[in-house]
Amino acid sequence: MSEHSEHIVSAKLYWLIFLSLIVGTVVTAWVATVDLGKYHGIDANTVVALFIATCKASLVVLIFMHVKYTSEKMTKAILLAAIFWLLLLLVLSLTDYSSRYDGSLNPLPSDFTAWLA
């Protein structure tokens, strides 16, 4: 018969992770109100927000999904996947952002509505 072991996590750890997720959400919202500027044409607010989101997702996967208590190889695979996902999001988002002709979220020229009339 195969052995099945369960890891029992204390309620204190769950509350600590919950508070960490709340703090991460508050920090993300606060960072959105502060202009961190651009570094080499890359919006720093986007990078910080995606980094915080990746950290929060890693906490959820590792603790709430009990991946932390599985084999060490599984934990490393999850962390590598999180880093890969962060890099993928950053590359795709910033490629789209940097390809806009004026850097704004409005891809249409300002006189476009006058041209339609």
N, C-alpha and C positions, 0 to 999 in steps of 0.2 A: 504494500500500500504506500502511496506517496504521502509524504508529510506535508501538512499545510500549516503554516505559521502565520499568525496575524500580529501586526505591530499595533499596539494600543498607544495612541497619542493622547497626551494629557490635554485637558481643557485649557490649561494655562497657555500652552503653545498655540492652540487655535485662536485664543484671544489675542495673543501677541502678533500672530500673522494677520488677523483681522485689523488690528490697529495699524500695522505696517501698511496694509492695503489702503486704509483710510488716509494715512499720512501721505502715501504716494499719490492718491487722488487729489488731495489738497495742494500738494507741491506742484502737481501738473497744472491745476487750475491757476495757481499763483504765477507760475512761469509763463502761462499764456497771457497774463496781464503785463508782464515786464518785457521790454524789447531787449533781447540779448544781442541783437545786431547780426551782422553777417560776417563770416570768415571765409575768404576766398570764394565769395558768391553763394555760400551755403547758409541758409537760415538756421541759426543756432537754436531757436525755439523748437523747431521741428525735430532736430537731433536730440535735444534734451527730453522732449515729450515721448519720442519713440524709445529712448533708453529707459525711461521710467516705466513705460508700458511693458517693455520686455522683462524688466526686473519683476514687476508685479505678476506677469504671466508665469514666470519661472517659479515664483513662490507658490502660486496656486498649483502648478503641476507637481512640484516637488513635495509639498506638504499635504494638500488636500487630496491629491490623487495617489499619495503614498509612494511616489517614485523614489523618493529619498531612501526609503527603507528596502528597496530592491537591490539588485546587484550593482556593484560599482560601475560596471560597463553601461548599464542602463542609465544611471545618473549622468555619466559623462556624455552619453548619446543625447540625452534631453538637453543638457547645457549647450552642447555643440549645435543642436538644432535651433535653440533659442538665439544663439549668436548669429547663426546663418540667417535666420528669419529677420533679425534686426538689420543685418547688412543688406538683405534683399529689399526690405522696406525702404531703407535709406537710399539705396541706389535708384530704385524705381521712382520714389517720390521726388528726390532731388533732381533726377534727370528730367522729369516732367516739369518741375518748377523752373529749372534753369533754361529749358527750351522755350519758355514764353518770351516774346519779343521785348516786353517792357518790364517783366518781373512781377506784374500784378496778377490778381486772380481773374481779371476781366480780359479775355483774349481779344475782344473787339475794340477797334479804335474808338476814340471818344466822339468822333463825328459820324459814326456809323448810323445812328438814328436820324441824323439830318440827311444822310444819303438815301435812306429809305423813303423819306417824305417827298 
